[in-house]
Amino acid sequence: MMSDEKNHTVARERLQKYLARAGVASRRAAEALIRQGRVSVNGVTVTSLGTKVGPGDEVVVDGHPVALPQELVYLALNKPAGYVTTAYDPWGRPTVMQLVRVPQRVYPVGRLDVDSEGLLILTNDGQLAYHLTHPRYGVEKEYHVLVEGRPTENTLERLRQGIELEGRKTAPARVSRLQSDGQGTWLSIVIHEGRKRQVRRMLEEVGHRVLCLIRVRFGPVHLDGLPVGAFRRLTQAEVGALKAEVER
């Protein structure tokens, strides 16, 4: 009897962890969903972060049943401009989910703003998604950015040292000049933070408006020759490298 009770206890886990493993949201975002009363267990709305669930429990978020994925899926998408990085948009704009055709329910890892393009990772591995976007792990993101004008070396050095945004300085960035043409200058910018529209705001702060922004790398995963609007499954080596990034 004692053994059965112990096994039953081990099989249960906190609701926010279950939601993260199910790919609904990061653990922190799942906690917010619970506090907002958007989650029910066995037909009862719950708001306590101490709620635990186990095999046989019915978990529902915003009216949709949630289950742990049977197969973990990892995708790379070359996001076009004009698409929002959400599962649903209340203003009716196209979302990145319309570009991904897999039977599993996957979610974007982090965001690219609607005007930006490039590499977006999607998965139903909630735990990995949480770690990849948590500031503690400092996973690098590389962007190729076309800006108006020709930034001076002093300007590039300001970006490398960090720019104050809303009273808080950004972490040092790696910045290099790629090429200049009639439109402006292409820069490579590598950051490991994920503040809202960070790269655009950094460049605007130093007087150079962004004309085009493309994310070309997320940690060890590269955009390479993936066509705009297309997606592919990550290789086992890429998945392993992503996990190694957050296990260091």
C-alpha positions as a Markdown table, in Angstrom:
| # | Residue | x | y | z |
|---|---|---|---|---|
| 1 | Met | 0.0 | 0.0 | 0.0 |
| 2 | Met | 2.8 | 2.4 | 0.9 |
| 3 | Ser | 4.6 | 1.5 | -2.3 |
| 4 | Asp | 1.5 | 2.3 | -4.4 |
| 5 | Glu | 1.0 | 5.7 | -2.7 |
| 6 | Lys | 4.7 | 6.6 | -3.3 |
| 7 | Asn | 4.5 | 5.7 | -7.0 |
| 8 | His | 1.3 | 7.7 | -7.3 |
| 9 | Thr | 3.0 | 10.7 | -5.8 |
| 10 | Val | 6.1 | 10.5 | -8.0 |
| 11 | Ala | 3.8 | 10.3 | -11.1 |
| 12 | Arg | 2.2 | 13.6 | -10.3 |
| 13 | Glu | 3.8 | 17.0 | -11.1 |
| 14 | Arg | 3.0 | 20.7 | -10.8 |
| 15 | Leu | 0.5 | 21.9 | -13.3 |
| 16 | Gln | 2.8 | 24.7 | -14.8 |
| 17 | Lys | 5.5 | 22.1 | -15.4 |
| 18 | Tyr | 3.0 | 19.8 | -17.1 |
| 19 | Leu | 1.8 | 22.7 | -19.4 |
| 20 | Ala | 5.4 | 23.5 | -20.3 |
| 21 | Arg | 6.2 | 19.9 | -21.2 |
| 22 | Ala | 3.0 | 19.8 | -23.2 |
| 23 | Gly | 4.3 | 22.7 | -25.3 |
| 24 | Val | 1.5 | 25.1 | -24.2 |
| 25 | Ala | 3.9 | 27.8 | -23.0 |
| 26 | Ser | 7.1 | 28.3 | -21.0 |
| 27 | Arg | 6.8 | 27.5 | -17.3 |
| 28 | Arg | 6.6 | 31.2 | -16.4 |
| 29 | Ala | 3.9 | 31.9 | -19.0 |
| 30 | Ala | 2.1 | 28.8 | -17.8 |
| 31 | Glu | 2.0 | 30.2 | -14.3 |
| 32 | Ala | 0.4 | 33.3 | -15.7 |
| 33 | Leu | -2.3 | 31.2 | -17.4 |
| 34 | Ile | -3.1 | 29.5 | -14.2 |
| 35 | Arg | -3.3 | 32.7 | -12.2 |
| 36 | Gln | -5.6 | 34.2 | -14.8 |
| 37 | Gly | -8.1 | 31.3 | -14.4 |
| 38 | Arg | -7.6 | 30.0 | -17.9 |
| 39 | Val | -6.7 | 26.4 | -16.9 |
| 40 | Ser | -9.1 | 23.7 | -15.6 |
| 41 | Val | -8.3 | 20.2 | -14.2 |
| 42 | Asn | -11.0 | 17.6 | -14.4 |
| 43 | Gly | -13.6 | 20.3 | -15.1 |
| 44 | Val | -12.6 | 22.6 | -12.3 |
| 45 | Thr | -10.9 | 26.0 | -12.9 |
| 46 | Val | -7.7 | 26.2 | -10.8 |
| 47 | Thr | -5.6 | 29.2 | -9.9 |
| 48 | Ser | -3.2 | 27.7 | -7.4 |
| 49 | Leu | 0.4 | 27.2 | -8.6 |
| 50 | Gly | 0.6 | 24.3 | -6.2 |
| 51 | Thr | -1.9 | 22.2 | -8.2 |
| 52 | Lys | -0.5 | 18.9 | -9.3 |
| 53 | Val | -1.7 | 16.6 | -12.1 |
| 54 | Gly | -1.0 | 13.1 | -13.1 |
| 55 | Pro | -2.0 | 10.3 | -15.5 |
| 56 | Gly | -5.8 | 10.3 | -16.1 |
| 57 | Asp | -6.3 | 14.0 | -15.2 |
| 58 | Glu | -8.0 | 16.1 | -17.9 |
| 59 | Val | -6.2 | 19.4 | -18.4 |
| 60 | Val | -7.9 | 22.2 | -20.5 |
| 61 | Val | -6.5 | 25.6 | -21.4 |
| 62 | Asp | -8.9 | 28.2 | -22.9 |
| 63 | Gly | -11.3 | 25.4 | -23.7 |
| 64 | His | -8.8 | 23.3 | -25.5 |
| 65 | Pro | -7.7 | 19.9 | -24.0 |
| 66 | Val | -4.0 | 19.6 | -23.4 |
| 67 | Ala | -1.9 | 16.4 | -23.5 |
| 68 | Leu | 1.8 | 15.6 | -23.4 |
| 69 | Pro | 3.2 | 15.1 | -26.9 |
| 70 | Gln | 3.9 | 11.6 | -27.9 |
| 71 | Glu | 6.6 | 12.7 | -30.3 |
| 72 | Leu | 8.9 | 15.7 | -29.7 |
| 73 | Val | 9.2 | 17.8 | -32.8 |
| 74 | Tyr | 11.9 | 20.5 | -33.6 |
| 75 | Leu | 11.5 | 22.7 | -36.6 |
| 76 | Ala | 13.3 | 25.6 | -38.3 |
| 77 | Leu | 11.2 | 28.1 | -40.2 |
| 78 | Asn | 12.4 | 31.0 | -42.4 |
| 79 | Lys | 9.8 | 33.5 | -41.3 |
| 80 | Pro | 8.8 | 36.1 | -43.9 |
| 81 | Ala | 8.0 | 39.7 | -43.0 |
| 82 | Gly | 4.4 | 40.4 | -42.3 |
| 83 | Tyr | 3.8 | 37.3 | -40.1 |
| 84 | Val | 3.3 | 37.5 | -36.4 |
| 85 | Thr | 5.0 | 35.0 | -34.1 |
| 86 | Thr | 1.9 | 33.7 | -32.2 |
| 87 | Ala | -0.5 | 30.9 | -32.6 |
| 88 | Tyr | -3.4 | 33.3 | -33.0 |
| 89 | Asp | -3.7 | 37.0 | -33.8 |
| 90 | Pro | -6.8 | 38.9 | -32.6 |
| 91 | Trp | -6.3 | 41.5 | -35.5 |
| 92 | Gly | -6.4 | 38.7 | -38.1 |
| 93 | Arg | -2.9 | 39.1 | -39.3 |
| 94 | Pro | -1.2 | 36.0 | -40.7 |
| 95 | Thr | 0.7 | 33.9 | -38.1 |
| 96 | Val | 3.7 | 31.7 | -38.5 |
| 97 | Met | 1.5 | 28.7 | -37.6 |
| 98 | Gln | 0.0 | 29.0 | -41.1 |
| 99 | Leu | 3.4 | 28.2 | -42.6 |
| 100 | Val | 4.1 | 25.0 | -40.6 |
| 101 | Arg | 2.3 | 21.8 | -41.6 |
| 102 | Val | 2.9 | 19.0 | -39.1 |
| 103 | Pro | 0.4 | 16.9 | -37.2 |
| 104 | Gln | 1.8 | 17.9 | -33.8 |
| 105 | Arg | 0.9 | 21.1 | -32.1 |
| 106 | Val | 4.2 | 23.2 | -31.9 |
| 107 | Tyr | 5.0 | 26.6 | -30.6 |
| 108 | Pro | 7.6 | 29.3 | -31.4 |
| 109 | Val | 10.7 | 29.6 | -29.3 |
| 110 | Gly | 10.9 | 33.3 | -28.6 |
| 111 | Arg | 9.7 | 35.8 | -31.1 |
| 112 | Leu | 10.6 | 37.8 | -34.2 |
| 113 | Asp | 8.5 | 41.0 | -34.6 |
| 114 | Val | 6.1 | 41.2 | -37.5 |
| 115 | Asp | 8.5 | 43.3 | -39.7 |
| 116 | Ser | 11.5 | 40.9 | -39.2 |
| 117 | Glu | 12.5 | 37.9 | -41.1 |
| 118 | Gly | 14.6 | 34.8 | -40.7 |
| 119 | Leu | 15.2 | 31.8 | -38.4 |
| 120 | Leu | 12.5 | 30.8 | -36.0 |
| 121 | Ile | 12.6 | 27.6 | -34.1 |
| 122 | Leu | 9.3 | 25.9 | -33.2 |
| 123 | Thr | 8.8 | 22.8 | -31.0 |
| 124 | Asn | 6.5 | 21.0 | -28.6 |
| 125 | Asp | 9.4 | 20.5 | -26.2 |
| 126 | Gly | 8.3 | 23.0 | -23.6 |
| 127 | Gln | 11.2 | 22.5 | -21.3 |
| 128 | Leu | 13.8 | 23.1 | -24.0 |
| 129 | Ala | 11.9 | 26.2 | -25.3 |
| 130 | Tyr | 11.9 | 27.6 | -21.8 |
| 131 | His | 15.6 | 27.1 | -21.4 |
| 132 | Leu | 16.5 | 28.5 | -24.8 |
| 133 | Thr | 14.6 | 31.8 | -24.0 |
| 134 | His | 15.7 | 32.2 | -20.4 |
| 135 | Pro | 18.3 | 35.0 | -19.9 |
| 136 | Arg | 20.3 | 32.8 | -17.6 |
| 137 | Tyr | 21.5 | 30.6 | -20.4 |
| 138 | Gly | 22.5 | 33.5 | -22.7 |
| 139 | Val | 21.9 | 31.6 | -26.0 |
| 140 | Glu | 23.2 | 33.7 | -28.9 |
| 141 | Lys | 21.1 | 35.1 | -31.7 |
| 142 | Glu | 22.7 | 36.5 | -34.9 |
| 143 | Tyr | 21.1 | 39.0 | -37.1 |
| 144 | His | 22.0 | 40.5 | -40.5 |
| 145 | Val | 20.6 | 44.0 | -40.5 |
| 146 | Leu | 20.3 | 46.6 | -43.3 |
| 147 | Val | 20.4 | 50.2 | -41.9 |
| 148 | Glu | 20.1 | 53.6 | -43.4 |
| 149 | Gly | 23.4 | 55.4 | -43.9 |
| 150 | Arg | 26.9 | 54.3 | -43.0 |
| 151 | Pro | 27.6 | 53.8 | -39.3 |
| 152 | Thr | 31.0 | 55.0 | -38.1 |
| 153 | Glu | 33.4 | 52.9 | -36.2 |
| 154 | Asn | 32.5 | 54.9 | -33.1 |
| 155 | Thr | 28.9 | 54.1 | -33.6 |
| 156 | Leu | 29.6 | 50.4 | -34.0 |
| 157 | Glu | 31.7 | 50.5 | -30.8 |
| 158 | Arg | 28.8 | 52.1 | -28.9 |
| 159 | Leu | 26.7 | 49.1 | -30.0 |
| 160 | Arg | 29.4 | 46.7 | -28.9 |
| 161 | Gln | 29.6 | 48.3 | -25.4 |
| 162 | Gly | 25.8 | 48.3 | -24.9 |
| 163 | Ile | 23.1 | 50.9 | -25.4 |
| 164 | Glu | 20.8 | 52.2 | -22.7 |
| 165 | Leu | 17.2 | 51.4 | -23.4 |
| 166 | Glu | 14.5 | 52.5 | -20.9 |
| 167 | Gly | 17.0 | 53.1 | -18.2 |
| 168 | Arg | 18.8 | 49.7 | -18.5 |
| 169 | Lys | 21.9 | 49.1 | -20.6 |
| 170 | Thr | 21.9 | 46.2 | -23.1 |
| 171 | Ala | 24.6 | 43.6 | -22.7 |
| 172 | Pro | 27.7 | 43.9 | -24.9 |
| 173 | Ala | 27.0 | 42.8 | -28.5 |
| 174 | Arg | 29.3 | 41.6 | -31.3 |
| 175 | Val | 28.9 | 43.9 | -34.2 |
| 176 | Ser | 30.7 | 43.9 | -37.6 |
| 177 | Arg | 30.2 | 45.6 | -40.9 |
| 178 | Leu | 29.2 | 43.2 | -43.8 |
| 179 | Gln | 28.9 | 45.6 | -46.8 |
| 180 | Ser | 27.5 | 48.9 | -47.9 |
| 181 | Asp | 25.4 | 49.6 | -51.0 |
| 182 | Gly | 23.1 | 52.2 | -52.4 |
| 183 | Gln | 20.4 | 51.4 | -49.9 |
| 184 | Gly | 22.6 | 51.6 | -46.8 |
| 185 | Thr | 24.8 | 49.3 | -44.8 |
| 186 | Trp | 24.5 | 45.6 | -43.8 |
| 187 | Leu | 25.7 | 44.7 | -40.3 |
| 188 | Ser | 26.1 | 41.5 | -38.4 |
| 189 | Ile | 24.8 | 41.8 | -34.8 |
| 190 | Val | 25.1 | 39.0 | -32.3 |
| 191 | Ile | 23.2 | 39.3 | -28.9 |
| 192 | His | 22.2 | 36.9 | -26.2 |
| 193 | Glu | 19.3 | 38.9 | -24.7 |
| 194 | Gly | 15.7 | 38.8 | -25.9 |
| 195 | Arg | 14.3 | 42.3 | -25.1 |
| 196 | Lys | 11.4 | 43.4 | -27.2 |
| 197 | Arg | 12.5 | 44.7 | -30.6 |
| 198 | Gln | 16.0 | 45.0 | -29.1 |
| 199 | Val | 18.1 | 45.2 | -32.2 |
| 200 | Arg | 15.8 | 47.8 | -33.9 |
| 201 | Arg | 15.8 | 49.9 | -30.8 |
| 202 | Met | 19.6 | 49.8 | -30.4 |
| 203 | Leu | 20.1 | 50.9 | -33.9 |
| 204 | Glu | 17.5 | 53.7 | -33.7 |
| 205 | Glu | 19.2 | 54.9 | -30.5 |
| 206 | Val | 22.4 | 55.5 | -32.4 |
| 207 | Gly | 20.6 | 57.2 | -35.3 |
| 208 | His | 20.3 | 54.4 | -37.9 |
| 209 | Arg | 16.8 | 53.2 | -39.0 |
| 210 | Val | 16.5 | 49.6 | -39.7 |
| 211 | Leu | 15.4 | 48.8 | -43.3 |
| 212 | Cys | 15.6 | 45.0 | -43.1 |
| 213 | Leu | 16.3 | 42.6 | -40.3 |
| 214 | Ile | 17.0 | 38.9 | -40.8 |
| 215 | Arg | 17.8 | 36.4 | -38.0 |
| 216 | Val | 20.4 | 34.0 | -39.5 |
| 217 | Arg | 21.3 | 32.0 | -36.4 |
| 218 | Phe | 19.8 | 30.8 | -33.1 |
| 219 | Gly | 22.5 | 29.2 | -31.0 |
| 220 | Pro | 24.1 | 26.5 | -33.1 |
| 221 | Val | 21.2 | 26.4 | -35.6 |
| 222 | His | 21.8 | 28.3 | -38.9 |
| 223 | Leu | 19.3 | 29.6 | -41.4 |
| 224 | Asp | 21.6 | 28.6 | -44.3 |
| 225 | Gly | 19.7 | 28.2 | -47.6 |
| 226 | Leu | 16.2 | 27.6 | -46.2 |
| 227 | Pro | 13.8 | 29.5 | -48.6 |
| 228 | Val | 11.6 | 32.2 | -47.2 |
| 229 | Gly | 8.3 | 30.8 | -45.9 |
| 230 | Ala | 9.7 | 27.2 | -45.8 |
| 231 | Phe | 10.4 | 25.0 | -42.8 |
| 232 | Arg | 12.4 | 21.9 | -42.1 |
| 233 | Arg | 12.9 | 19.5 | -39.2 |
| 234 | Leu | 16.1 | 20.0 | -37.2 |
| 235 | Thr | 18.7 | 17.2 | -37.5 |
| 236 | Gln | 19.5 | 15.1 | -34.4 |
| 237 | Ala | 22.8 | 16.9 | -34.3 |
| 238 | Glu | 21.2 | 20.3 | -34.2 |
| 239 | Val | 18.7 | 19.2 | -31.4 |
| 240 | Gly | 21.6 | 17.8 | -29.4 |
| 241 | Ala | 23.6 | 21.0 | -29.9 |
| 242 | Leu | 20.6 | 23.1 | -28.7 |
| 243 | Lys | 20.3 | 21.0 | -25.6 |
| 244 | Ala | 24.0 | 21.2 | -25.0 |
| 245 | Glu | 23.7 | 25.0 | -25.1 |
| 246 | Val | 21.5 | 25.0 | -22.0 |
| 247 | Glu | 23.3 | 22.3 | -20.1 |
| 248 | Arg | 26.6 | 24.0 | -19.9 |
